[in-house]
Amino acid sequence: MKVNNTDFNKKNIGQTVTLNGWVSKKRDLGGLVFIDLRDRSGLIQLVVKPESNAYNTALSLKNEYVIKATGLIMLREKANPKLKTGEIEVNINDIEILNEAKELPFDLNNVTALEDTRLKYRYLDLRRDELKNNIITKHLVMQSTREYLNSQNFLEIETPILCKSTPEGARDYLVPSRVNKGSFYALPQSPQLFKQILMASGFERYYQIARCFRDEDLRADRQPEFTQIDLEMSFVNEEDVINLTEGLLASIFKKTKNMDLQLPFKRMTYEEAMEIYGSDKPDTRFELKINDITKAFLNTDFSVFKNVIANNGIINALVVKNEALNFSRKDIDNLTELVKTYKASALAFLKYNGEYTGSIAKFIDEKTGNLLKEMLHLENNDLILITAGDKKIVKTSLGALRLRLGKDLKLINKDKFNFLWITDFPMFEYSEEEGRYISCHHPFTQPSDINALDDKEHALARAYDIVLNGYEIGGGSIRIHKPDMQEKVLAALGFTKEEAYNKFGFLLDALTYGTPPHGGLALGLERLTMILSGTDNIRDVIAFPKTTSASCLMTEAPNEVSSKQLDELNIKLK
């Protein structure tokens, strides 16, 4: 049986051991050959002397050769405190080369290669400690999840991968059926309907580390296939789900980082989060809050602001403390381009130093200036960044600007883990793309007030998200468990009764047979692991990820298939 390199220390001096692994680095010092031998557990130093039977073999070794080496554990002359095995070395008398390695496309000890190159040779990149440790962290998260939920009387139950297409949200990945010509399965975007069916089936507490698939545009924290820590509970309310989730996250952090989380987590309504931070997933590791300064300009002569107020818009600002002198006009122009990507028309600025200078300083009379100073608690050398217009655009653009400034000005403490529950979400949100209201979470979320569905702009849901350091790491809701309520919600979303039963009939039928009240939540496994691992790229915590174009550079997927395969599926390409 193989032993780990790092199983050994000073207590093992004098023992003869046989080690296996990869040559991480070889150093020929003109008489002595030193080898850093690497396995999954870490490094151990081997030394081969000229009189050793292994000396000539040692001279022939190259990086990433796979070897088996036998020798005597000795005290290392100069300890290396960076290594777990840094106080010892192994005096080698025999080496067997198990496999050779050709020259690598990049140096594993000093990676400068582009990410595309590393993705193409992913099996090499995964040998590096950084990625290897990320994958191990993900393993620990999954193990901790199972241990905790098992202790809370949950059952781990698998749900189907080949499902019915029920498009409501992201695009489905479709799978053609060979047996049922012209029909398609869909890969699950989540196990949502099945876990609700399990509650109707009487299992009461379900969980699954579930694979999910969404055909959507990708970014740093998204992949087309991802994993959810999925759970559902019967006979519960919001507090039950929130408390259970906090216990689970506390268990995960204890196992992966030996950190005790302070419970309960802070909470904030969706409305408060948007008002103060311009985001429903605010990063609360730094302040820099959004300020509503509309009242300061109620009597302004500045036509832009005057028109905004007349059209029921708002004027909001960020105050960057003690930074006015550090921002040039070019810097502010760059920030203006950022807010414009969020549809803001412009970014005005003021610098305060006992008096105001800046792009709209000539419109700041004494009364307005005093109001601003009082409202924003201004001090000398403060920079005020202002947008005006539609409330949603103002809030989201300043929210994005806030994050940019937090990073650029190094306001974020990266050693912090700030959890936050966002509650009281809207039931619906307007989709510009579809020209209609859609579900803010999903159509099976219970409304706070079933009688308020007609006011789609203000209707609230019994939904909640868990946010960590500016990332939404999970979300859930209390579900609809009565058929009449579910039909009303689907009707509010524009489904006819026929359309509702065509897409969701099996769930609607299940609700008529005594489905209990239930609710749940799903945590994004990769997103949580990404934060635990200290990376901002989700590909760093997935063994074999896809690129932003949803392709695998290592396997060259997706690829073309043969005409025979297409004929069997009764498919013809355009």
C-alpha positions as CSV (number, residue, x, y, z in Angstrom):
1,M,0.0,0.0,0.0
2,K,1.3,3.5,-0.9
3,V,2.3,5.8,1.9
4,N,2.1,9.6,1.7
5,N,5.2,11.6,1.5
6,T,4.1,13.8,4.4
7,D,3.4,10.9,6.7
8,F,7.1,11.2,7.9
9,N,8.9,13.5,10.3
10,K,11.8,13.5,12.8
11,K,10.3,10.6,14.6
12,N,10.9,8.4,11.6
13,I,14.7,9.1,11.4
14,G,16.5,5.8,10.8
15,Q,13.6,4.1,9.0
16,T,13.9,2.7,5.5
17,V,10.9,3.7,3.3
18,T,9.7,3.3,-0.2
19,L,8.1,6.4,-1.7
20,N,6.2,7.0,-5.0
21,G,5.5,10.2,-6.8
22,W,6.5,12.8,-9.4
23,V,9.8,14.6,-9.7
24,S,8.8,18.1,-9.0
25,K,12.3,19.5,-9.2
26,K,15.9,18.0,-9.6
27,R,19.0,19.8,-8.6
28,D,22.5,18.4,-9.5
29,L,25.0,20.0,-7.2
30,G,28.1,18.3,-8.7
31,G,28.3,15.2,-6.5
32,L,24.9,15.2,-4.8
33,V,21.6,15.0,-6.6
34,F,18.6,16.5,-4.7
35,I,15.0,15.6,-5.8
36,D,11.8,17.1,-4.6
37,L,9.4,14.2,-4.8
38,R,5.7,15.2,-5.0
39,D,2.6,13.3,-4.3
40,R,-0.9,14.4,-3.4
41,S,0.1,15.0,0.2
42,G,3.0,17.3,-0.6
43,L,6.8,17.3,-1.1
44,I,9.7,15.4,0.5
45,Q,13.4,15.9,-0.3
46,L,15.4,12.9,-1.6
47,V,19.2,13.0,-1.8
48,V,21.2,10.7,-4.0
49,K,25.0,10.3,-3.3
50,P,27.6,9.3,-6.0
51,E,28.2,6.0,-4.3
52,S,24.5,5.1,-4.4
53,N,23.2,2.4,-6.8
54,A,20.6,4.9,-7.8
55,Y,23.0,7.7,-8.8
56,N,23.1,7.3,-12.6
57,T,19.3,6.9,-12.6
58,A,18.9,10.0,-10.6
59,L,21.1,12.0,-13.1
60,S,18.7,10.9,-15.9
61,L,15.5,12.1,-14.2
62,K,13.5,15.0,-15.6
63,N,10.6,17.0,-14.1
64,E,7.4,15.0,-13.9
65,Y,9.0,11.6,-14.3
66,V,7.0,9.1,-12.1
67,I,9.4,7.2,-9.8
68,K,9.5,4.8,-6.9
69,A,12.4,5.5,-4.6
70,T,13.7,3.5,-1.5
71,G,16.0,5.0,1.1
72,L,16.8,5.9,4.7
73,I,15.2,8.8,6.5
74,M,17.8,11.2,7.9
75,L,17.9,14.6,9.6
76,R,18.1,17.4,7.1
77,E,21.2,19.5,7.5
78,K,19.3,22.8,6.8
79,A,15.6,22.6,7.7
80,N,12.9,24.1,5.4
81,P,10.1,25.5,7.6
82,K,7.8,25.9,4.5
83,L,7.6,22.1,4.1
84,K,5.7,19.7,6.4
85,T,8.7,17.3,5.9
86,G,11.2,20.1,6.0
87,E,13.3,18.7,8.9
88,I,14.1,15.4,7.1
89,E,15.3,14.0,3.8
90,V,15.6,10.5,2.4
91,N,19.0,9.1,1.5
92,I,18.1,7.1,-1.6
93,N,19.8,3.8,-2.6
94,D,17.3,2.6,-5.3
95,I,15.2,4.4,-7.9
96,E,12.8,2.8,-10.4
97,I,11.4,4.9,-13.2
98,L,7.7,4.0,-13.5
99,N,7.0,6.4,-16.4
100,E,8.8,9.1,-18.2
101,A,7.4,12.5,-19.1
102,K,8.2,14.6,-22.2
103,E,8.9,18.3,-21.9
104,L,5.9,20.1,-20.4
105,P,4.1,22.9,-22.3
106,F,4.5,25.1,-19.1
107,D,6.5,25.0,-15.9
108,L,4.4,23.7,-13.0
109,N,6.6,25.5,-10.5
110,N,6.3,28.9,-12.2
111,V,3.2,29.1,-14.2
112,T,3.1,32.0,-16.7
113,A,1.0,30.2,-19.4
114,L,-2.3,31.6,-20.6
115,E,-5.4,30.0,-19.1
116,D,-6.4,28.4,-22.4
117,T,-3.1,26.5,-22.5
118,R,-3.6,25.4,-18.9
119,L,-7.2,24.3,-19.7
120,K,-6.0,22.3,-22.7
121,Y,-3.5,20.5,-20.4
122,R,-5.8,20.4,-17.4
123,Y,-4.3,17.1,-16.1
124,L,-1.0,18.9,-15.7
125,D,-2.4,22.1,-14.2
126,L,-4.3,20.0,-11.6
127,R,-0.9,18.8,-10.3
128,R,-0.2,22.2,-8.9
129,D,-0.9,22.8,-5.2
130,E,-3.2,25.7,-5.9
131,L,-5.7,23.8,-7.9
132,K,-5.2,20.5,-6.1
133,N,-6.0,22.2,-2.8
134,N,-9.2,23.8,-4.3
135,I,-10.4,20.4,-5.3
136,I,-9.7,19.0,-1.9
137,T,-11.6,21.9,-0.3
138,K,-14.5,21.1,-2.5
139,H,-14.3,17.4,-1.3
140,L,-14.3,18.6,2.3
141,V,-17.4,20.8,1.7
142,M,-19.3,17.8,0.3
143,Q,-18.2,15.5,3.1
144,S,-19.2,18.1,5.7
145,T,-22.5,18.6,4.0
146,R,-23.4,14.9,4.1
147,E,-22.2,14.6,7.7
148,Y,-24.3,17.5,8.9
149,L,-27.5,16.8,7.0
150,N,-27.4,13.1,7.9
151,S,-27.2,14.2,11.5
152,Q,-30.3,16.3,11.0
153,N,-32.4,13.3,9.8
154,F,-32.2,14.2,6.0
155,L,-32.2,11.5,3.3
156,E,-29.9,11.7,0.3
157,I,-32.1,11.0,-2.8
158,E,-31.1,11.2,-6.4
159,T,-33.5,12.9,-9.0
160,P,-33.5,12.3,-12.8
161,I,-30.9,13.8,-15.1
162,L,-33.2,13.2,-18.2
163,C,-36.2,15.4,-17.5
164,K,-39.1,17.2,-19.2
165,S,-38.4,20.6,-20.7
166,T,-40.2,23.2,-18.7
167,P,-38.5,26.4,-19.9
168,E,-39.0,29.2,-17.4
169,G,-35.7,30.9,-16.7
170,A,-32.4,30.0,-18.4
171,R,-32.4,28.0,-21.6
172,D,-32.6,24.2,-21.3
173,Y,-29.9,21.8,-22.7
174,L,-32.0,19.4,-24.8
175,V,-31.3,15.7,-25.4
176,P,-33.0,14.0,-28.4
177,S,-34.7,10.7,-27.8
178,R,-33.8,7.9,-30.1
179,V,-36.8,5.8,-29.0
180,N,-39.3,8.5,-29.2
181,K,-38.6,10.2,-32.5
182,G,-39.0,13.9,-32.5
183,S,-39.2,14.2,-28.7
184,F,-36.6,15.6,-26.4
185,Y,-35.5,15.3,-22.8
186,A,-34.0,18.4,-21.0
187,L,-31.1,18.3,-18.6
188,P,-32.3,19.7,-15.2
189,Q,-31.6,23.4,-14.5
190,S,-32.3,22.3,-10.9
191,P,-34.1,19.5,-9.1
192,Q,-36.8,21.9,-8.1
193,L,-40.0,20.1,-9.2
194,F,-38.7,16.7,-8.2
195,K,-37.7,17.8,-4.6
196,Q,-41.2,19.2,-4.2
197,I,-42.7,15.9,-5.5
198,L,-40.5,14.2,-2.8
199,M,-42.2,16.3,-0.2
200,A,-45.6,15.2,-1.6
201,S,-44.3,11.7,-1.3
202,G,-43.8,12.0,2.4
203,F,-40.0,11.9,2.7
204,E,-40.1,15.2,4.7
205,R,-36.3,15.9,4.6
206,Y,-34.4,15.5,1.4
207,Y,-30.9,16.5,0.2
208,Q,-28.8,15.9,-2.9
209,I,-25.5,17.1,-4.2
210,A,-27.1,17.7,-7.5
211,R,-25.7,18.3,-11.0
212,C,-27.5,21.1,-12.8
213,F,-27.3,22.4,-16.4
214,R,-28.1,25.8,-17.8
215,D,-27.5,27.0,-21.4
216,E,-26.7,30.7,-20.5
217,D,-24.0,33.3,-21.1
218,L,-21.0,32.5,-18.9
219,R,-18.8,34.7,-16.7
220,A,-16.2,34.2,-13.9
221,D,-18.7,32.7,-11.4
222,R,-20.8,30.7,-13.8
223,Q,-20.5,27.4,-15.7
224,P,-22.9,25.5,-18.0
225,E,-22.8,22.5,-15.7
226,F,-22.6,23.1,-11.9
227,T,-23.5,21.5,-8.6
228,Q,-26.0,22.5,-6.0
229,I,-26.2,21.4,-2.4
230,D,-30.0,21.0,-2.7
231,L,-32.3,20.5,0.3
232,E,-36.0,20.5,1.0
233,M,-38.0,20.2,4.2
234,S,-41.7,19.6,5.1
235,F,-43.7,21.4,7.8
236,V,-41.4,24.3,8.0
237,N,-41.3,28.1,7.7
238,E,-38.6,30.6,6.7
239,E,-36.9,30.5,10.1
240,D,-36.6,26.7,10.1
241,V,-34.8,26.8,6.7
242,I,-32.6,29.7,7.6
243,N,-31.5,28.2,10.9
244,L,-30.8,24.8,9.3
245,T,-28.7,26.5,6.6
246,E,-26.7,28.5,9.1
247,G,-25.9,25.3,11.0
248,L,-24.8,23.7,7.7
249,L,-22.5,26.6,6.8
250,A,-21.0,26.7,10.3
251,S,-20.2,23.0,9.9
252,I,-18.6,23.5,6.5
253,F,-16.4,26.4,7.7
254,K,-15.3,24.5,10.8
255,K,-14.3,21.5,8.6
256,T,-12.6,23.4,5.8
257,K,-11.1,26.4,7.6
258,N,-11.3,25.5,11.3
259,M,-13.3,28.7,11.7
260,D,-16.2,29.3,14.1
261,L,-18.9,31.4,12.4
262,Q,-20.9,33.8,14.5
263,L,-24.6,32.9,14.3
264,P,-27.2,34.1,13.5
265,F,-26.2,35.9,10.3
266,K,-27.3,39.4,9.7
267,R,-30.5,40.0,7.7
268,M,-31.6,42.7,5.3
269,T,-34.7,43.1,3.1
270,Y,-34.3,43.2,-0.7
271,E,-35.5,46.8,-0.6
272,E,-32.9,47.9,2.0
273,A,-30.1,46.1,0.1
274,M,-31.0,47.9,-3.2
275,E,-31.4,51.2,-1.4
276,I,-28.1,51.2,0.4
277,Y,-25.9,49.0,-1.8
278,G,-27.5,49.0,-5.2
279,S,-27.4,45.2,-5.2
280,D,-29.4,42.2,-4.0
281,K,-26.0,40.5,-3.2
282,P,-24.1,43.3,-1.4
283,D,-20.5,42.9,-0.3
284,T,-20.6,44.2,3.2
285,R,-16.9,43.9,3.9
286,F,-16.6,47.7,3.3
287,E,-18.9,50.7,3.8
288,L,-19.3,53.2,0.9
289,K,-23.1,53.2,1.0
290,I,-25.4,54.9,-1.5
291,N,-26.9,58.1,-0.4
292,D,-30.2,59.6,-1.6
293,I,-29.6,63.3,-2.1
294,T,-32.7,64.1,-4.2
295,K,-34.1,66.5,-1.5
296,A,-31.0,68.6,-1.7
297,F,-31.9,69.5,-5.3
298,L,-35.7,70.0,-5.1
299,N,-35.2,73.7,-5.9
300,T,-32.2,73.4,-8.2
301,D,-31.7,75.4,-11.4
302,F,-29.7,72.5,-13.0
303,S,-32.1,71.4,-15.8
304,V,-30.9,67.8,-15.8
305,F,-31.6,67.2,-12.1
306,K,-34.8,69.3,-12.4
307,N,-36.1,67.1,-15.2
308,V,-35.2,63.9,-13.3
309,I,-37.2,65.0,-10.2
310,A,-40.1,66.1,-12.4
311,N,-40.2,62.6,-13.8
312,N,-40.2,60.9,-10.4
313,G,-36.5,59.9,-10.7
314,I,-33.9,60.1,-8.0
315,I,-30.5,61.6,-7.4
316,N,-28.0,59.4,-5.5
317,A,-24.4,59.7,-4.6
318,L,-21.3,57.8,-3.3
319,V,-18.9,59.7,-1.0
320,V,-15.3,58.5,-1.3
321,K,-13.6,59.8,1.8
322,N,-10.3,61.7,1.6
323,E,-9.7,60.8,-2.0
324,A,-10.7,63.9,-4.0
325,L,-7.1,64.9,-4.7
326,N,-6.2,61.4,-6.0
327,F,-8.9,61.3,-8.7
328,S,-8.0,63.0,-12.0
329,R,-10.6,63.9,-14.6
330,K,-9.4,60.9,-16.6
331,D,-10.1,58.6,-13.7
332,I,-13.6,60.0,-13.4
333,D,-14.1,59.6,-17.1
334,N,-13.3,55.9,-16.7
335,L,-15.8,55.6,-13.9
336,T,-18.4,57.3,-16.1
337,E,-17.9,54.7,-18.8
338,L,-18.5,52.0,-16.2
339,V,-21.9,53.4,-15.0
340,K,-22.9,53.9,-18.6
341,T,-22.7,50.2,-19.2
342,Y,-25.5,50.0,-16.6
343,K,-27.6,52.5,-18.6
344,A,-26.8,55.5,-16.4
345,S,-26.7,58.6,-18.6
346,A,-23.8,60.3,-16.9
347,L,-21.7,60.5,-13.7
348,A,-21.5,64.0,-12.1
349,F,-18.8,64.7,-9.5
350,L,-18.0,67.2,-6.8
351,K,-14.9,67.6,-4.8
352,Y,-15.3,69.2,-1.3
353,N,-12.6,71.3,0.3
354,G,-14.5,73.9,2.3
355,E,-16.0,74.7,-1.1
356,Y,-17.2,72.7,-4.1
357,T,-15.4,72.1,-7.4
358,G,-16.3,69.7,-10.1
359,S,-18.6,69.1,-13.1
360,I,-21.7,70.6,-11.5
361,A,-20.1,72.9,-8.9
362,K,-21.6,76.0,-10.5
363,F,-25.1,74.7,-9.7
364,I,-24.3,74.3,-6.0
365,D,-25.6,77.4,-4.2
366,E,-25.0,78.0,-0.5
367,K,-28.3,76.3,0.6
368,T,-27.7,73.2,-1.6
369,G,-24.0,73.1,-0.5
370,N,-25.0,73.2,3.2
371,L,-27.6,70.5,2.7
372,L,-25.1,68.2,0.9
373,K,-22.5,68.7,3.6
374,E,-25.1,67.8,6.3
375,M,-26.6,64.9,4.5
376,L,-23.3,63.4,3.4
377,H,-21.2,64.3,6.5
378,L,-18.6,65.8,4.2
379,E,-15.0,66.6,5.2
380,N,-12.2,68.2,3.3
381,N,-10.9,66.2,0.4
382,D,-14.1,64.1,0.0
383,L,-15.1,63.1,-3.6
384,I,-18.9,62.9,-4.3
385,L,-19.9,60.8,-7.3
386,I,-23.5,61.4,-8.5
387,T,-26.0,59.8,-10.9
388,A,-29.6,60.7,-11.5
389,G,-32.5,59.2,-13.3
390,D,-34.7,56.1,-13.1
391,K,-34.4,54.5,-9.6
392,K,-33.4,51.0,-10.8
393,I,-30.7,52.3,-13.1
394,V,-29.3,54.7,-10.5
395,K,-29.1,52.1,-7.8
396,T,-27.6,49.3,-10.0
397,S,-25.1,51.6,-11.6
398,L,-23.9,53.1,-8.3
399,G,-23.9,49.5,-6.9
400,A,-21.5,48.5,-9.6
401,L,-19.4,51.7,-9.1
402,R,-19.2,51.0,-5.4
403,L,-17.7,47.5,-6.0
404,R,-15.2,48.9,-8.5
405,L,-14.1,51.6,-6.0
406,G,-13.9,49.0,-3.2
407,K,-11.5,46.9,-5.3
408,D,-9.5,49.8,-6.8
409,L,-9.0,51.6,-3.4
410,K,-8.4,48.3,-1.6
411,L,-11.2,48.9,0.8
412,I,-12.1,45.2,1.0
413,N,-10.6,43.0,3.8
414,K,-10.0,39.7,2.0
415,D,-9.7,37.8,5.3
416,K,-13.3,38.6,6.2
417,F,-16.3,36.3,5.6
418,N,-19.4,38.5,5.7
419,F,-22.7,36.5,5.5
420,L,-26.0,38.2,4.9
421,W,-29.6,37.0,4.4
422,I,-31.6,39.0,1.9
423,T,-35.3,38.5,2.5
424,D,-38.7,39.8,1.2
425,F,-37.8,39.5,-2.4
426,P,-40.2,40.8,-5.1
427,M,-42.5,38.0,-6.4
428,F,-42.0,39.2,-10.0
429,E,-39.5,41.2,-12.1
430,Y,-40.0,42.8,-15.4
431,S,-38.0,41.2,-18.3
432,E,-37.1,43.8,-21.0
433,E,-36.1,40.8,-23.2
434,E,-39.5,39.1,-23.0
435,G,-41.6,42.2,-22.5
436,R,-43.5,40.8,-19.5
437,Y,-43.2,40.0,-15.8
438,I,-41.4,36.8,-14.9
439,S,-40.7,35.1,-11.6
440,C,-38.0,36.7,-9.5
441,H,-37.1,33.3,-8.1
442,H,-39.3,30.6,-9.8
443,P,-43.0,30.1,-10.3
444,F,-43.3,27.7,-7.3
445,T,-42.4,30.3,-4.7
446,Q,-45.2,31.2,-2.3
447,P,-46.3,34.8,-2.4
448,S,-46.4,36.8,0.9
449,D,-50.0,37.8,0.0
450,I,-52.0,35.8,-2.5
451,N,-54.4,38.7,-2.9
452,A,-51.6,41.1,-4.0
453,L,-50.6,39.3,-7.2
454,D,-52.3,41.9,-9.4
455,D,-49.8,44.5,-8.3
456,K,-46.8,42.8,-9.9
457,E,-44.5,45.7,-9.3
458,H,-44.9,45.5,-5.5
459,A,-45.9,41.9,-4.8
460,L,-43.5,40.1,-2.4
461,A,-42.5,36.5,-2.1
462,R,-41.6,34.2,0.8
463,A,-38.1,34.0,-0.6
464,Y,-34.6,34.4,0.8
465,D,-31.0,34.4,-0.5
466,I,-27.8,33.8,1.4
467,V,-25.0,36.2,0.4
468,L,-21.3,35.9,1.2
469,N,-18.8,38.6,0.3
470,G,-20.8,39.9,-2.5
471,Y,-21.7,36.6,-4.0
472,E,-25.1,34.9,-3.9
473,I,-24.1,31.5,-2.6
474,G,-27.6,30.2,-2.2
475,G,-31.3,30.9,-2.4
476,G,-34.6,29.4,-1.6
477,S,-38.2,29.9,-0.6
478,I,-41.3,28.6,1.1
479,R,-43.1,26.7,-1.8
480,I,-46.7,26.7,-2.9
481,H,-48.3,23.6,-1.6
482,K,-51.9,24.2,-2.6
483,P,-53.1,23.7,-6.2
484,D,-55.4,26.8,-6.3
485,M,-52.6,29.1,-5.2
486,Q,-50.2,27.5,-7.8
487,E,-52.7,28.0,-10.5
488,K,-53.2,31.7,-9.5
489,V,-49.4,32.3,-9.6
490,L,-49.0,30.7,-13.0
491,A,-52.0,32.7,-14.3
492,A,-50.3,35.9,-13.0
493,L,-47.3,34.9,-15.1
494,G,-49.4,34.6,-18.2
495,F,-49.9,30.9,-18.3
496,T,-53.4,29.6,-19.5
497,K,-54.7,26.7,-17.5
498,E,-53.9,24.4,-20.4
499,E,-50.3,25.7,-20.7
500,A,-49.8,25.3,-17.0
501,Y,-50.9,21.7,-17.0
502,N,-49.0,20.9,-20.2
503,K,-45.7,22.1,-18.5
504,F,-46.2,21.4,-14.8
505,G,-49.2,19.0,-14.8
506,F,-47.4,16.3,-12.7
507,L,-46.7,18.9,-9.9
508,L,-50.2,20.4,-10.0
509,D,-51.7,16.9,-9.8
510,A,-49.4,16.1,-6.8
511,L,-50.6,19.2,-5.0
512,T,-54.2,17.8,-5.1
513,Y,-53.3,14.7,-3.0
514,G,-52.3,16.2,0.3
515,T,-48.9,17.9,-0.2
516,P,-47.6,19.3,3.1
517,P,-46.3,22.8,3.6
518,H,-42.6,22.8,2.6
519,G,-39.6,24.9,1.7
520,G,-36.0,24.6,1.0
521,L,-32.8,26.1,-0.4
522,A,-30.0,25.3,-2.7
523,L,-26.3,26.4,-2.1
524,G,-24.0,26.7,-5.1
525,L,-21.2,24.3,-4.3
526,E,-18.6,25.7,-6.7
527,R,-19.4,29.3,-5.8
528,L,-19.0,28.5,-2.0
529,T,-15.8,26.6,-2.7
530,M,-14.5,29.5,-4.8
531,I,-14.8,31.9,-1.8
532,L,-13.4,29.4,0.6
533,S,-10.4,28.9,-1.7
534,G,-9.7,32.6,-2.1
535,T,-10.2,32.7,-5.9
536,D,-12.6,34.7,-8.0
537,N,-12.6,32.3,-10.9
538,I,-15.1,29.4,-10.7
539,R,-13.0,27.3,-13.1
540,D,-10.4,27.1,-10.4
541,V,-12.6,24.8,-8.3
542,I,-13.8,22.5,-11.0
543,A,-11.7,19.6,-12.1
544,F,-12.6,19.8,-15.8
545,P,-14.3,23.2,-16.5
546,K,-15.6,24.8,-19.6
547,T,-14.5,28.0,-21.2
548,T,-16.7,31.1,-21.5
549,S,-17.8,29.7,-24.9
550,A,-18.9,26.5,-23.0
551,S,-16.2,24.3,-24.6
552,C,-13.7,21.9,-23.1
553,L,-10.3,22.6,-24.6
554,M,-8.9,19.3,-23.2
555,T,-11.5,17.0,-24.8
556,E,-12.5,19.4,-27.6
557,A,-16.2,19.1,-26.6
558,P,-18.7,19.9,-28.1
559,N,-17.8,18.1,-31.3
560,E,-19.5,17.0,-34.5
561,V,-21.2,13.6,-34.6
562,S,-21.5,11.2,-37.4
563,S,-24.4,11.3,-39.9
564,K,-25.3,7.7,-38.6
565,Q,-25.8,9.0,-35.1
566,L,-28.0,11.9,-36.4
567,D,-30.1,9.4,-38.6
568,E,-30.7,7.2,-35.5
569,L,-32.1,10.3,-33.7
570,N,-34.1,11.4,-36.8
571,I,-32.3,14.7,-36.8
572,K,-31.2,16.7,-39.8
573,L,-28.9,19.7,-39.5
574,K,-29.7,22.9,-41.2
